[in-house]
Amino acid sequence: MSAERLTLRIVGRVQGVGFRWFAVSHASDLALTGWVMNADDERSVEIVAEGEPERLDRFEQVVRDGPSGARIEHVESRR
């Protein structure tokens, strides 16, 4: 099975709540590669993840919920 790329922009209270660590931890557990960074607007996080489609699906569901301190308002997803 070939790898795919998932690009996400998570908007809401996602900076200063451990969101990047949360995303990296779950991506690592799912054997995904990529990166996550705070956006300049201070209200969103950008994620690029690559791996098997089924693992990307699981990852997207997890980050749509985020860590307990996060408040997700909107998610933009692109493959």
Buried (B, 14 or more C-beta within 10 A) or exposed (E): EEEBEBBBBBBBBBBEBBBBEBBBEBBEEBEBEBEBEBBEEEBBBBBBBBBBEEBBEBBBEBBEEBBEEBEBEEBEBEE
